Amino acid sequence: ENPTARQRLGLLKIIGPKGGDSPQWQRNYFNICLDVCTAATPRDARLDAVRLLQIGLGDVTDVIDRPGTADGFVAARAPDVPFALRVNASARLAPLFPTDDAELDRELIRVLVMLETDSAVLLERVTARLTAASAVEDDLHYLMAAARLPGIRASDTTTRIARAVADLHHKMRDDKK
């Protein structure tokens, strides 16, 4: 019988990214997470899979001698994951963003930044989230993500980033929380 996505993720939670007896375990760990993310699985399972990918990259870490905006977007042990595996993960995950689920989108872009995904299309999609109606917290999250994503910025992408930064003060002042 084929195990459910939740069962497969539960096994990953128990064994962890470095566990298992097989030298192939890390690749299996990532591929199971990627399969759950890209399949028509329940939202909570996809969110768990994205978070397990973050753990597989060593989770997030504080960055010494860098702006605080890097914290939460840098993988603690990305070099421990083979480059080809990271590129494959980026290629499979980038087309999924955005999902139109705010929490899943925040964690998905975080793992894509941790993977150092180099995609002008992804950067365009990230900055498209920066609108007059978007929440300040989301703007800050996506601005930090955009700052960490490698690649060349198109002029309209740069304009959206500049406008979002300029609008932050006004949005914070007008926020009624």
DAGI-V307159 format. One record per residue. N is the residue number from 1. SS is DSSP state (H for helix, E for strand, L for the rest). PSI is psi in radians with two decimals (NA if undefined). BURIAL is b if it has 9 or more other ideal C-beta (glycine too) atoms within 8 Angstrom, else e. Layout:
n ss psi burial
N SS PSI BURIAL
N SS PSI BURIAL
This chain:
n ss psi burial
1 L 2.50 e
2 L 2.17 e
3 L 2.60 e
4 L 2.89 e
5 H -0.73 b
6 H -0.68 e
7 H -0.74 e
8 H -0.73 b
9 H -0.63 b
10 H -0.72 e
11 H -0.73 b
12 H -0.68 b
13 H -0.65 e
14 H -0.83 e
15 H -0.64 b
16 L 2.95 b
17 L -0.39 b
18 L 0.01 e
19 L -2.90 e
20 L 2.74 e
21 L -0.24 e
22 L 2.47 e
23 L -0.26 e
24 L 0.01 e
25 H -0.79 b
26 H -0.78 b
27 H -0.75 b
28 H -0.75 b
29 H -0.90 b
30 H -0.75 b
31 H -0.64 e
32 H -0.82 b
33 H -0.78 b
34 H -0.68 b
35 H -0.74 e
36 H -0.71 b
37 H -0.67 b
38 H -0.17 e
39 L 2.93 e
40 L 1.20 e
41 L 2.84 e
42 L 2.63 e
43 H -0.77 e
44 H -0.61 e
45 H -0.72 b
46 H -0.70 b
47 H -0.78 b
48 H -0.73 b
49 H -0.72 b
50 H -0.74 b
51 H -0.62 b
52 H -0.57 b
53 H -0.72 b
54 H -0.76 b
55 H -0.67 b
56 H -0.45 b
57 L 0.14 b
58 L 0.12 b
59 L -3.14 e
60 E 2.77 b
61 L 2.76 b
62 L 2.53 e
63 L 2.05 e
64 L 2.44 e
65 L 0.51 e
66 L 2.80 e
67 L 2.61 e
68 H -0.30 e
69 H -0.29 e
70 H -0.45 b
71 L 2.36 b
72 L -0.09 e
73 L 0.04 b
74 L 2.25 b
75 E 2.34 b
76 L -0.58 b
77 L 0.69 e
78 H -0.70 b
79 H -0.32 e
80 H -0.25 e
81 L 2.19 b
82 L 2.46 e
83 H -0.79 e
84 H -0.64 e
85 H -0.68 b
86 H -0.73 b
87 H -0.76 e
88 H -0.77 b
89 H -0.77 b
90 H -0.79 b
91 H -0.61 e
92 H -0.55 b
93 H -0.64 b
94 H -0.74 b
95 L -0.27 e
96 L -0.32 b
97 L 2.31 b
98 L 2.80 e
99 L -0.22 b
100 L 0.34 e
101 L 1.95 e
102 H -0.84 e
103 H -0.78 e
104 H -0.71 b
105 H -0.76 b
106 H -0.76 b
107 H -0.60 b
108 H -0.78 b
109 H -0.57 b
110 H -0.82 b
111 H -0.60 b
112 H -0.63 b
113 H -0.73 b
114 H -0.56 b
115 L -0.11 b
116 L 0.83 b
117 L 2.15 b
118 L 1.68 e
119 L 2.03 b
120 H -0.61 b
121 H -0.76 e
122 H -0.79 b
123 H -0.70 b
124 H -0.76 b
125 H -0.66 b
126 H -0.85 b
127 H -0.35 b
128 H -0.33 e
129 L -0.25 b
130 L 1.63 b
131 L 3.00 e
132 L -0.49 e
133 L -0.15 e
134 L 2.63 b
135 L 2.60 e
136 H -0.78 b
137 H -0.72 e
138 H -0.71 b
139 H -0.80 b
140 H -0.76 b
141 H -0.86 b
142 H -0.52 b
143 H -0.73 b
144 H -0.68 b
145 H -0.81 b
146 H -0.65 b
147 H -0.54 e
148 H -0.33 b
149 L 2.30 b
150 L 2.98 e
151 L 2.92 e
152 L 2.36 e
153 L 2.27 b
154 L 2.77 e
155 H -0.65 e
156 H -0.52 e
157 H -0.80 b
158 H -0.70 b
159 H -0.77 e
160 H -0.72 b
161 H -0.83 b
162 H -0.74 e
163 H -0.72 b
164 H -0.73 b
165 H -0.77 e
166 H -0.54 e
167 H -0.22 b
168 H -0.84 b
169 H -0.79 e
170 H -0.70 e
171 H -0.72 b
172 H -0.72 e
173 H -0.67 e
174 H -0.16 e
175 L 2.24 e
176 L 0.33 e
177 L NA e
